[in-house]
């Protein structure tokens, strides 16, 4: 599953350990130990993920990135 972030960045949830809110915004902890910071809140990230999947389905494409 994927979540579009700011600009052209897309987050792959298979490489994500945790998404959590801090005083500095939302932080995304990745499996390799790195942290991505975003201005989106966790509920907004969920909405962006669902919108991304919906648009792929509406355009007649598989919801699989390989499809």
N, C-alpha and C positions, 0 to 999 in steps of 0.2 A: 504494500500500500504506500501511497505517496501523498505528500502535502506540499503544495506550492508555497514558497516563502517570498520574500521581497525580491523584486527583479526577476531574473531568470533562474533563481535557485529553487531546487526541488529537494525535499527531505524524503529519504527512503526510510520507512519505519522499521524495516528489517535490521537496520544498523543503529537503531535508537534504543537506548536503555530507559530513559525517563524524560518527561516533559514536565517542568514545574515552574511556578510563578515565584519571582523574587522581587526585591525592592527595585532592581535594575531592569525589570521586564521579565520576559519568559526565557528560560534557559532550556536547552535541549542537550542532554548528555548522550553522547554517542558511544558505541561499543569500544572504540579505540581510545576512549578517555577524553577526547576533545569535547568542547562545549560550544554550541552555537547560541548566540543571543539574538532574540527577535523582539520587535515591538508588539507583535500579535499576542493576544491572551490565549490560554489553552482552549477556551470555547470557540474563539475565532479560528484557531488552527483546525479544530474539528469541522467547523462549517466549511472552511476552504477545502478540506479533504473530501467532504461529501459533494461539494460543488464540482470539484475536479472529476470525481468518478461519474457524476451525473452527466457532465458535458461530454465525456468520452462515450458514454452509452447513447446519448442523444445523437451524436455525430455518426452513429453506426459502427463504432469501433468497439472492440473487446475492452473490458476493464483491466485486462492484463497488459502490462507494458510490452510484452513480447507478442501480443496478439494483433 
